């Protein structure tokens, strides 16, 4: 086990040390005290534990590592994730999993607004509630919300699918609730197995997807520009 202390090292020094570790390494980052930009841009398959609350952009641009934060995080955890896993053992602030292309972002608590914004193929699972405009402009991938979803859920969705275990305050533009298929049930069951969130019933989630009315621009005949 490698230990890197935020009390002794700069963020740049920590990230450089992480990037130089061989695959299979295990790392503990101690005394984070809300530090931003930890464990970003990593391409090696290492296991990282951040022992406390962390700040913005934790695990961003990752392509392989497995990261666990034993605390809360700020904005954009797992932003632009390519592969690997980022797990938050608390709540997450705005834009969790923003623009992630692959991998899995897990929030054991609640997520704030715009969770999964512009998702591009990744997977976001939130055990609790998610705030307003979650899934905004999500283009591909999957979001599973175990609790309630705030207003404007799935606004301007494309090919991403959102599953909600609780209540939906309101849907955003071009989002609609669709009939749950057996494939959906299997997908939610798979995510439950991956995350351990057994409070979610895969048979009783709501499926939210795009109505596809915004796919094409429709010019008004005779309109003068």
VEXKOL-174499 format. One line per field, with one value per residue: residue number from 1; residue in three letters; x, y, z of N, C-alpha, C in turn. Coordinates in steps of 0.001 Angstrom, whole numbers, padded with zeros to 6 digits. Example, Ala and Ser with C-alpha at 12.3 -4.5 7.8 and 13.67 -1.06 7.14 Angstrom:
<recs>
seq: (1  2)
type: (ALA  SER)
n.x: (013190  012850)
n.y: (-005690  -002250)
n.z: (007800  007080)
ca.x: (012300  013670)
ca.y: (-004500  -001060)
ca.z: (007800  007140)
c.x: (013200  012900)
c.y: (-003300  000030)
c.z: (007800  007870)
</recs>
This chain:
<recs>
seq: (1  2  3  4  5  6  7  8  9  10  11  12  13  14  15  16  17  18  19  20  21  22  23  24  25  26  27  28  29  30  31  32  33  34  35  36  37  38  39  40  41  42  43  44  45  46  47  48  49  50  51  52  53  54  55  56  57  58  59  60  61  62  63  64  65  66  67  68  69  70  71  72  73  74  75  76  77  78  79  80  81  82  83  84  85  86  87  88  89  90  91  92  93  94  95  96  97  98  99  100  101  102  103  104  105  106  107  108  109  110  111  112  113  114  115  116  117  118  119  120  121  122  123  124  125  126  127  128  129  130  131  132  133  134  135  136  137  138  139  140  141  142  143  144  145  146  147  148  149  150  151  152  153  154  155  156  157  158  159  160  161  162  163  164  165  166  167  168  169  170  171  172  173  174  175  176  177  178  179  180  181  182  183  184  185  186  187  188  189  190  191  192  193  194  195  196  197  198  199  200  201  202  203  204  205  206  207  208  209  210  211  212  213  214  215  216  217  218  219  220  221  222  223  224  225)
type: (UNK  UNK  UNK  UNK  UNK  UNK  UNK  UNK  UNK  UNK  UNK  UNK  UNK  UNK  UNK  UNK  UNK  UNK  UNK  UNK  UNK  UNK  UNK  UNK  UNK  UNK  UNK  UNK  UNK  UNK  UNK  UNK  UNK  UNK  UNK  UNK  UNK  UNK  UNK  UNK  UNK  UNK  UNK  UNK  UNK  UNK  UNK  UNK  UNK  UNK  UNK  UNK  UNK  UNK  UNK  UNK  UNK  UNK  UNK  UNK  UNK  UNK  UNK  UNK  UNK  UNK  UNK  UNK  UNK  UNK  UNK  UNK  UNK  UNK  UNK  UNK  UNK  UNK  UNK  UNK  UNK  UNK  UNK  UNK  UNK  UNK  UNK  UNK  UNK  UNK  UNK  UNK  UNK  UNK  UNK  UNK  UNK  UNK  UNK  UNK  UNK  UNK  UNK  UNK  UNK  UNK  UNK  UNK  UNK  UNK  UNK  UNK  UNK  UNK  UNK  UNK  UNK  UNK  UNK  UNK  UNK  UNK  UNK  UNK  UNK  UNK  UNK  UNK  UNK  UNK  UNK  UNK  UNK  UNK  UNK  UNK  UNK  UNK  UNK  UNK  UNK  UNK  UNK  UNK  UNK  UNK  UNK  UNK  UNK  UNK  UNK  UNK  UNK  UNK  UNK  UNK  UNK  UNK  UNK  UNK  UNK  UNK  UNK  UNK  UNK  UNK  UNK  UNK  UNK  UNK  UNK  UNK  UNK  UNK  UNK  UNK  UNK  UNK  UNK  UNK  UNK  UNK  UNK  UNK  UNK  UNK  UNK  UNK  UNK  UNK  UNK  UNK  UNK  UNK  UNK  UNK  UNK  UNK  UNK  UNK  UNK  UNK  UNK  UNK  UNK  UNK  UNK  UNK  UNK  UNK  UNK  UNK  UNK  UNK  UNK  UNK  UNK  UNK  UNK  UNK  UNK  UNK  UNK  UNK  UNK)
n.x: (000842  000647  001065  -000084  000133  -001966  -001349  001333  002077  001745  -001117  -000361  001991  000960  -000757  001120  002689  000747  000245  002585  002621  002634  000291  -002171  -001370  -002012  -003365  -003460  -004830  -004342  -005681  -007266  -008986  -010925  -009594  -009144  -009278  -007976  -006458  -006748  -006889  -005718  -004363  -003679  -004333  -005112  -005840  -007448  -007893  -009448  -009163  -011365  -013293  -013516  -012759  -013540  -013904  -012902  -011211  -011520  -011406  -010423  -009077  -009209  -008501  -009636  -011508  -012227  -013966  -013947  -016054  -017633  -018026  -017147  -018135  -018669  -017586  -015822  -015838  -015915  -015076  -013510  -013028  -013146  -013831  -015499  -016273  -018358  -018603  -020535  -022366  -022734  -021839  -022856  -023324  -022369  -020524  -020399  -020449  -019267  -017743  -017504  -017106  -017967  -019754  -020489  -022667  -023106  -024786  -026800  -027168  -026483  -027758  -028044  -026885  -025155  -025075  -024887  -024077  -022155  -022070  -021225  -021939  -024031  -024836  -026974  -027610  -029445  -031389  -031616  -030782  -032305  -032659  -031169  -029466  -029532  -029340  -028188  -026484  -025797  -025685  -026326  -028386  -029119  -031294  -031845  -033552  -035632  -036213  -035363  -036783  -037293  -036145  -034051  -034022  -033931  -032909  -031063  -029958  -029545  -030676  -032750  -033317  -035576  -036134  -037783  -039975  -040694  -040205  -040673  -040647  -038175  -037857  -038833  -038521  -039829  -041838  -041510  -042678  -041534  -039204  -038235  -035551  -034765  -035255  -033345  -031033  -031127  -031031  -028466  -026946  -027600  -026368  -023712  -023356  -024423  -026771  -029347  -031804  -033265  -035863  -035846  -038036  -039814  -038941  -038966  -038791  -037150  -036907  -035967  -038391  -037866  -038597  -037023  -034965  -034575  -034228  -036939  -037987  -040121  -042501  -042176  -041177  -039458  -036084)
n.y: (-001195  002116  005315  008584  011830  014600  016682  016907  016915  018507  018919  018428  016931  014656  013616  013124  011147  009132  008554  007338  004861  001247  -001000  -002535  -001536  -000292  002471  004939  008044  010500  012838  014676  016932  018393  018816  019727  018201  015718  012619  012724  012282  009755  006718  004208  000994  001092  000982  003282  004912  007620  009224  010754  013858  015317  017611  019381  017774  015156  012231  012763  012438  009864  006669  003842  003530  002514  004154  005161  007335  008174  009883  013074  014750  017469  019422  017708  015034  012282  013352  013304  010642  007741  004972  002540  002984  005222  005764  007244  007569  009073  012123  013822  016800  019195  018043  015354  012784  014071  014261  011757  009105  006396  003688  003695  005615  005950  006947  006871  008296  011170  013003  016197  018881  018484  015986  013570  015141  015754  013152  010637  007938  006675  005322  006186  005801  006504  006225  007564  010540  012677  015874  018817  018966  016713  014419  016114  016795  014299  012029  009361  006218  005247  006120  005540  006200  005809  006987  009859  012035  015309  018385  018789  016472  014666  016517  017365  014888  012336  009448  008253  006461  006756  005487  005479  005017  006216  009029  011316  014647  016420  016120  016970  018874  017010  014561  011442  009053  005635  002317  -000319  -002763  -006260  -006308  -003863  -004383  -006377  -004898  -002991  -004749  -005782  -003473  -003117  -005345  -004685  -002399  -002914  -001822  -002751  -001789  -000934  -001765  -003654  -004259  -002232  000288  003464  004048  006458  008096  009502  011315  011953  014153  016350  015696  016597  019653  021770  023788  026594  026875  029379  031219  034194  034962)
n.z: (000000  -000965  000441  000166  001237  001502  003133  002967  000294  -002915  -005116  -007776  -007411  -006166  -008164  -010177  -008949  -008708  -011413  -012183  -011025  -011182  -012830  -010764  -008354  -005020  -003369  -000821  -000269  001948  004392  002717  002936  001408  -000995  -004412  -007741  -007483  -008381  -011225  -014806  -015056  -016394  -015694  -014200  -011229  -007683  -005681  -002616  -001182  001729  003142  002893  -000365  -003088  -006092  -009333  -008907  -009830  -012533  -016129  -016123  -017101  -016387  -013533  -010229  -007925  -004640  -002583  000684  001839  001240  -001978  -004218  -007099  -010224  -010043  -011385  -013948  -017475  -017520  -018792  -018532  -015849  -012292  -010111  -006852  -004445  -001064  000158  -000178  -003379  -005076  -007607  -011027  -011189  -012699  -015168  -018679  -018995  -020767  -020510  -018134  -014578  -012311  -008958  -006432  -003109  -001476  -001824  -004935  -006270  -008341  -011948  -012337  -014209  -016500  -019967  -020535  -022125  -022693  -020428  -017109  -014434  -011096  -008495  -005148  -003519  -003695  -006631  -007966  -009607  -013193  -013810  -015938  -018103  -021503  -021960  -023886  -024422  -022679  -019204  -016457  -013117  -010573  -007276  -005425  -005275  -008117  -009176  -010550  -014126  -015202  -017372  -019452  -022854  -023700  -025494  -026578  -024143  -021201  -018371  -015172  -012483  -009115  -007215  -006808  -009509  -009905  -012080  -015668  -018137  -021240  -024018  -022781  -021668  -019876  -020320  -021160  -019120  -020015  -020244  -020744  -019628  -016916  -016454  -016895  -014802  -012653  -012997  -012437  -009764  -008665  -009173  -007604  -005095  -004136  -002813  -002094  -004182  -006338  -009129  -010699  -010393  -011136  -012864  -016304  -018141  -021159  -024380  -026247  -028783  -030297  -030612  -032250  -034875  -036598  -037264  -039654  -039952  -042436  -044871  -043122  -042315  -042059)
ca.x: (000000  001341  000331  000255  -000524  -002236  -000720  002759  002324  000838  -001984  000434  002903  000163  -001199  002301  003038  -000273  000404  003798  002496  002282  -001034  -002315  -000970  -003056  -002927  -004314  -004570  -004788  -005886  -007621  -009518  -011602  -008678  -009692  -008481  -007181  -006571  -007283  -006083  -004951  -004603  -003251  -005353  -004727  -006939  -007166  -008832  -009269  -009636  -012017  -014013  -012680  -013355  -014048  -013273  -012189  -011244  -011877  -010603  -009803  -009198  -008731  -008386  -010784  -011342  -013254  -013842  -014624  -016584  -018399  -017213  -017686  -018661  -018126  -016832  -015821  -016109  -015243  -014518  -013467  -013235  -012839  -014920  -015348  -017362  -018400  -019283  -021322  -023113  -021968  -022369  -023388  -022737  -021677  -020431  -020624  -019795  -018489  -017855  -017521  -016880  -019094  -019708  -021446  -022836  -023827  -025772  -027575  -026440  -027113  -028337  -027360  -026165  -025167  -025244  -024143  -023524  -021800  -021871  -020904  -023035  -024105  -025811  -027128  -028447  -030506  -032074  -030828  -031360  -032972  -031983  -030296  -029571  -029707  -028600  -027462  -026483  -025730  -025344  -027394  -028452  -030050  -031513  -032594  -034553  -036457  -035537  -035856  -037490  -036597  -035354  -033853  -034289  -033179  -032265  -030877  -030057  -029380  -031874  -032726  -034225  -035835  -036843  -038739  -040860  -040109  -040912  -041179  -039778  -037722  -038298  -038632  -038367  -041095  -041795  -041850  -042935  -040351  -039068  -037429  -034173  -034553  -035194  -032051  -030009  -031169  -030556  -027010  -026392  -027768  -025315  -022440  -023273  -024909  -027926  -030466  -033068  -033932  -036607  -035724  -039342  -040677  -038352  -039551  -037857  -037292  -036121  -036304  -039523  -037233  -039181  -035996  -033862  -034381  -034725  -038079  -038188  -041489  -042627  -042429  -040655  -038386  -034972)
ca.y: (000000  003396  006398  009928  012760  015946  017635  016983  016961  019297  018129  018001  015870  013453  013068  012589  009885  008144  008191  006540  003555  000138  -001599  -003399  -000842  000190  003766  005698  009480  010900  014254  015460  018210  019105  019123  019550  017645  014546  011400  013055  011965  008513  005684  002920  000262  001075  001161  004469  005311  008979  009056  011953  014668  015851  018760  019312  017026  013971  011108  013190  012009  008578  005596  002592  003349  002320  005172  005254  008505  007947  011162  013803  015369  018663  019331  016980  013815  011382  014106  012771  009316  006873  003625  002473  003225  006218  005571  008253  007015  010143  012879  014471  018091  019288  017498  014074  011990  014901  013938  010515  008293  004995  003507  003707  006550  005505  007860  006139  009193  011947  013816  017497  019157  018186  014712  012917  016095  015472  011793  010219  006496  006164  004900  006869  005209  007295  005463  008403  011463  013484  017212  019240  018898  015545  013827  017144  016561  013021  011534  007895  005703  004880  006719  004895  006991  004958  007771  010759  012892  016673  018936  018846  015256  014215  017564  017257  013572  011716  007990  007770  006005  007044  004696  006167  004171  006995  009948  012285  015913  016774  015760  018061  018894  015832  013337  010787  007758  004560  001006  -001060  -004043  -007233  -005861  -002828  -005042  -007038  -003861  -002460  -005815  -005805  -002329  -003401  -006294  -003974  -001360  -003372  -001023  -003694  -001134  -000611  -002889  -003517  -004425  -001080  001576  004144  004246  007755  008161  010618  011212  012173  015275  017375  015147  017298  021030  021919  025182  026984  027241  030778  032098  035067  035028)
ca.z: (000000  -001051  001098  -000277  002146  000994  004044  002643  -001141  -003735  -005984  -008934  -006987  -005924  -009442  -010869  -008304  -009079  -012825  -012355  -010368  -012083  -012675  -009595  -007123  -004120  -002860  000089  -000219  003280  004723  001520  003397  000336  -002100  -005752  -008850  -007120  -009198  -012550  -015978  -014873  -017386  -015158  -013460  -009825  -006736  -004870  -001575  -000673  003098  003650  001916  -001436  -003772  -007462  -010426  -008440  -010772  -013877  -017271  -015812  -018076  -015811  -012088  -009350  -006891  -003608  -001715  001965  002259  000244  -003028  -004851  -008462  -011383  -009775  -012532  -015183  -018657  -017250  -019966  -018007  -014423  -011344  -009048  -005880  -003386  000103  000752  -001168  -004438  -005493  -008963  -012262  -010999  -013916  -016354  -019955  -018953  -021982  -020119  -016709  -013643  -011181  -007946  -005303  -002072  -000878  -002791  -005901  -006461  -009658  -013208  -012321  -015512  -017597  -021203  -020477  -023481  -022750  -019106  -016229  -013145  -010180  -007270  -004217  -002978  -004587  -007560  -008070  -010825  -014493  -013962  -017263  -019134  -022747  -021914  -025258  -024412  -021363  -018281  -015121  -012191  -009361  -006357  -004720  -006079  -009090  -009143  -011714  -015402  -015417  -018742  -020447  -024111  -023808  -026798  -026514  -022771  -020500  -016937  -014344  -011218  -008165  -006446  -007528  -010435  -009709  -013415  -016774  -018968  -022634  -024870  -021993  -021379  -019192  -021238  -020558  -018712  -020696  -019519  -020874  -018621  -015602  -016366  -016778  -013437  -011763  -013138  -011713  -008340  -008301  -009198  -006574  -003804  -003721  -002867  -001763  -005442  -006918  -010591  -011348  -010128  -011486  -014019  -017412  -018801  -022383  -025269  -027166  -030083  -031035  -030802  -033032  -036127  -036664  -038155  -040060  -040211  -043846  -045163  -042076  -042768  -041098)
c.x: (000875  000467  000852  -000544  -000722  -001626  000747  003030  001315  -000034  -001209  001357  002150  -000251  -000036  002691  002043  -000071  001604  003705  002128  000867  -001048  -001927  -002195  -002529  -003949  -003875  -005172  -004911  -006265  -008190  -010115  -010740  -009324  -008736  -007584  -007488  -007187  -006324  -005276  -005340  -004169  -004356  -004878  -005953  -006578  -008276  -008481  -009950  -010203  -012714  -013062  -013463  -013848  -013258  -012460  -012337  -011569  -010908  -009910  -010058  -008609  -008765  -009722  -010582  -012517  -012955  -014636  -015103  -017416  -017446  -017922  -018158  -017934  -017204  -016936  -016099  -015261  -014538  -014595  -013684  -012784  -014055  -014538  -016538  -017239  -019216  -020064  -022126  -022169  -022638  -022753  -022609  -021918  -021683  -020587  -019794  -018997  -018799  -017970  -017303  -018150  -018823  -020827  -021471  -023686  -024891  -026631  -026640  -027201  -027568  -027424  -026489  -026272  -025356  -024346  -023454  -023300  -021512  -021538  -022154  -022920  -025187  -025797  -028065  -029651  -031164  -031086  -031557  -031914  -032057  -030987  -030543  -029756  -028780  -027742  -027598  -026456  -025338  -026566  -027259  -029486  -030101  -032386  -033715  -035381  -035594  -036177  -036492  -036621  -035760  -035260  -034130  -033357  -032361  -032069  -031042  -029849  -030724  -031690  -033750  -034356  -036651  -037925  -039625  -040065  -040884  -041479  -040154  -039378  -038245  -037898  -038338  -039747  -040848  -042288  -042065  -041616  -040329  -038258  -035948  -033825  -034396  -033834  -030927  -029970  -030672  -029024  -026359  -026518  -026680  -023959  -022271  -023658  -026109  -029192  -031787  -033867  -034592  -036559  -037034  -040205  -040002  -039106  -038455  -038156  -036351  -036621  -037538  -039094  -037877  -038146  -034838  -033547  -034948  -035864  -038304  -039657  -041599  -042923  -041886  -039489  -037327  -034174)
c.y: (001242  004452  007733  010916  014127  017020  017852  017235  017868  018361  017607  016848  014564  012824  012503  011236  008784  007643  007281  005148  002465  -000360  -002538  -002746  -000399  001426  004328  007164  010004  012418  015111  016826  019044  019459  018815  018751  016477  013390  011670  012605  010688  007462  004296  002295  000060  001311  002270  004669  006721  009036  010352  012704  015268  016902  018465  018321  015815  012851  011492  012679  010672  007542  004324  002467  003077  003213  005128  006484  008231  009279  011770  014351  016602  018389  018298  015818  012895  012057  013552  011441  008469  005408  003616  002828  004339  006055  006597  007688  008075  010821  013501  015783  018042  018473  016230  013299  012771  014435  012644  009643  006804  004904  003672  004694  006169  006527  007151  006981  009846  012669  015116  017659  018727  016937  014063  013859  015718  014112  011275  008714  005868  005768  005628  006215  006010  006535  006271  009257  012163  014802  017546  019150  017754  014900  014834  016878  015299  012332  010016  007454  005479  005639  005944  005726  006165  005677  008603  011587  014275  017107  018882  017625  014930  015255  017395  015973  013175  010203  007427  007353  006265  006159  005377  005260  004892  007856  010862  013587  016428  016337  017008  017927  017615  014556  012749  009491  006697  003254  000284  -002414  -005006  -006886  -004769  -003435  -005709  -006023  -003287  -003505  -005924  -004669  -002500  -004347  -005606  -003036  -001824  -002609  -001874  -003092  -000777  -001874  -002765  -003661  -003173  000263  002166  004333  005587  007784  009313  010316  011494  013273  016356  016891  015990  018708  021119  023396  025435  027473  028719  031737  032927  035172  036305)
c.z: (000000  -000377  000609  000563  001493  001891  003691  001166  -001842  -004566  -007183  -008562  -006746  -007246  -010253  -010279  -008662  -010510  -013056  -011744  -011370  -011824  -011481  -008287  -006331  -003400  -001881  000055  001075  003393  003504  001847  002253  -000851  -003447  -006646  -008465  -008067  -010565  -013652  -015878  -015904  -016896  -014313  -012020  -008962  -005765  -003849  -001119  000684  003668  002536  000890  -002212  -005170  -008316  -009960  -009466  -012192  -014930  -017032  -016889  -017490  -014300  -011404  -008135  -005933  -002754  -000447  002532  001153  -000831  -003565  -006262  -009303  -011021  -010987  -013858  -016329  -018398  -018514  -019585  -016553  -013582  -010379  -008120  -004764  -002234  000870  -000334  -002202  -004805  -006974  -009995  -012056  -012312  -015203  -017544  -019939  -020162  -021661  -018616  -015894  -012519  -010225  -006816  -004262  -001386  -001942  -003761  -006106  -007913  -010800  -013140  -013694  -016683  -018770  -021172  -021900  -023576  -021417  -018333  -014898  -012311  -008884  -006345  -003755  -004042  -005525  -007795  -009435  -012036  -014582  -015320  -018382  -020325  -022695  -023268  -025358  -023014  -020499  -016974  -014314  -010920  -008431  -005636  -005672  -007033  -009076  -010453  -012964  -015714  -016910  -019801  -021649  -024203  -025265  -026649  -025100  -022185  -019010  -016248  -012981  -010307  -007394  -007327  -008446  -010283  -011028  -014447  -017551  -020389  -023347  -024082  -021708  -020619  -020161  -020488  -020282  -019420  -019836  -019610  -019880  -017234  -015410  -016195  -015374  -012446  -011813  -012353  -010203  -007857  -008242  -008017  -005181  -003288  -003781  -002401  -003006  -005997  -008442  -011340  -011251  -010348  -012682  -015067  -018078  -019998  -023245  -026104  -028604  -030923  -031331  -031662  -034274  -036028  -037670  -038452  -040338  -041666  -044001  -044121  -042617  -041685  -041341)
</recs>
